[in-house]
């Protein structure tokens, strides 16, 4: 049976577009490994407002750190 996930997030648009948000600071992504023999999925874990601002400013590239599935598992609480 396939699982469905509902993403819940809120972007404060005024804050995201403010000078407080610096799109030169890398966002953090993790590659999450699901079932064996499937491709890992990308998950943004830090930088939603930076990503939103970069999108609104039509930036095609922003800096990021991408953690491997192994690093992601080590970071779990």
N, C-alpha and C positions, 0 to 999 in steps of 0.2 A: 504494500500500500504506500503510495507516495505521500510524503509529508508536505503540508503547506505552511508557510511562515508569513506572519504579518509583521511588516516593518513599522515600527513606531518611532518617529523622530520629529523634532520640532526645530525649525530654523527661525531664529529671531532675525528677520530680514534687516531691520535697522542696525542691529549690532554687527551682523555679518558684513554689511557694506561700510561700516565705520573704519576709521583709521586704526582702531584697536586690533583689527584682524589683519594679519600679515601673511599674504599668500606665498612669501618666500620661505616660511617655516614649513618643513616637510609634514605632510599628513602621514599617518601610519596605517598600513594595510596588513592584513594577515591572510595567508593562504590556509584555508581550513579544509582538511581532508575529510570527506564523508565516507561513503562506502568504499571498501577496497576496490581497486581497479577503476576508480572514477577520477576525473580531473578535480584538483582542488578548486574551491570557490574563493573568490576575493571578498574580503569583508573589511570595510572601513571601521577602524576602532578609535581613531582620533583625527579630528580635522574637518568635521562636517561644515562648520562655518567658513573655513578656508576654502573648501571645495566649492561651496555655494558661491562665494565671492569670486573665485576664479572663473566659474561658469558664467556668472553675470557679466564679468569683464572680458568674456570671450577668449580666455587664455586656453591655448591648446595643450600646454605642458605645465605641470606643477611638480615641485620636488616631493618625493615620498620615500619612506622606508617600507619595505615589504618583508615581513617575517615569514620564514618557511613554516610548513606544517609542524616540524619538530620544535622550532622556537615558539610557535603558538601554543603547543601543548605544555611547554615548560612555563609559560606565563599564566596558565589558568589558575584561578583561585580555588 
